[in-house]
Amino acid sequence: MNFEDLQFPESWQRWRDYYLPDDMTARWFTALAVFLVAVAVISIVLKVLTRQASRLAARTTSVWDDAAVDALRETRTWFIVAVAAFCGSLMLGLPARTQEVLQVIIVLVLLLQAGFWGNSLIGAAVRRYTEQKSVADPAAAMTLSALAVLGKILLFVVLVLLALDNLGVDITALIAGLGIGGIAVALAVQNILGDLLASLSIVFDKPFVPGDFITVGDKMGTVQSIGLKTTRLTSLSGEQLVFSNNDLLQSRIQNYKRMRERRVVFAIGVTYETPRSLLTTIPQVLREAVEQQEETRFDRAHFKSFGDFSLNFEVVYYVLTPDFARYMDIQQAINLAIHERFETLGVEFAYPTQLLYVKQEGGPGLVPRGA
């Protein structure tokens, strides 16, 4: 749309020609009066609108209404003066060409003010969202801050194109050139764009956020930051691991921070010399060793199998916290309790042994010589 094509209705032109005084001095005084009234009215309306919008925004939790109030406060004085001056110029009965120039100027002023409004709206919305989500969702806050820059650039490009269009510049060829150039740039930086889209996918899908402990392939660490191109982890040994966002999403990720409870399976073996009466008692001993620990939920304990040198028992229980250190404390306490009970019952833990039979020539036959 070209604002140069805007024309005032004929009824308005007839009204202006009929009621405006012929004396140029009187017209200037009329224009001055309209200018002052317009400044006062616009200022009062803007002030009342900002105040009411601020009250309404205080009742909601949305960031956009607060951002809109901040944008209204970015209305510049020169914009009010320019609009009022344009209204006053309508009282002067200026030549058509002069009026067209004034129309172009006021449109450019409006576009410039729209730039301040849009820039403030985007910046305020992202800033308020970041303040709300910086702890709960730091990844989204980080990426949205970067997207705000892209949004401001897009706003600037649109406003510049509209301004050039109203100055009489043919922007069709310019837009076509930008489109072709954009395709060429996209092909040249497709890997970067892939990582950017992967970053957005991480932010909105949230497979992990900063602070989560994850495993990617044979690498593991705590997520430090999620950028537009890379994600950085701090490994257990202290070094920094850097992953491309695109490669990261193509991998299998284990997120231990999302774990609500930990399933634990462990096995013990006792010697074959253990009496059957004790074998039937061992599952209950194992159960008691687990249940006497806090933050655990016992699942099962069974005589599982006959091993090469041991009778094997398997225990399954749950630790009701994802904390690894707490899990190790509980497992240690269970192991000590089992060791104490086995000592009391006289049950021996199995360890790798073998029995050799030696045949003596001329003797009674196979004689065991060791274990």
Sequence and secondary structure as in RCSB ss.txt:
>XXXX:A:sequence
MNFEDLQFPESWQRWRDYYLPDDMTARWFTALAVFLVAVAVISIVLKVLTRQASRLAARTTSVWDDAAVDALRET
RTWFIVAVAAFCGSLMLGLPARTQEVLQVIIVLVLLLQAGFWGNSLIGAAVRRYTEQKSVADPAAAMTLSALAVL
GKILLFVVLVLLALDNLGVDITALIAGLGIGGIAVALAVQNILGDLLASLSIVFDKPFVPGDFITVGDKMGTVQS
IGLKTTRLTSLSGEQLVFSNNDLLQSRIQNYKRMRERRVVFAIGVTYETPRSLLTTIPQVLREAVEQQEETRFDR
AHFKSFGDFSLNFEVVYYVLTPDFARYMDIQQAINLAIHERFETLGVEFAYPTQLLYVKQEGGPGLVPRGA
>XXXX:A:secstr
  GGG    HHHHHHHHHHS SSHHHHHHHHHHHHHHHHHHHHHHHHHHHHHHHHHHHT   HHHHHHHHHHTT 
 HHHHHHHHHHHHHTTTT  HHHHHHHHHHHHHHHHHHHHHHHHHHHHHHHHHHHHHHTTT HHHHHHHHHHHHH
HHHHHHHHHHHHHHHHTT   HHHHHHHHHHHHHHHHHTHHHHHHHHHHHHHHHH S  TT EEEETTEEEEEEE
E SSEEEEEETTS EEEEEHHHHHTS EEESTT SSEEEEEEEEE TTS HHHHTTHHHHHHHHHHTSTTEEEEE
EEEEEE SSSEEEEEEEEESS  HHHHHHHHHHHHHHHHHHHHHHT  B      EEEE TTSSSEEEEE 
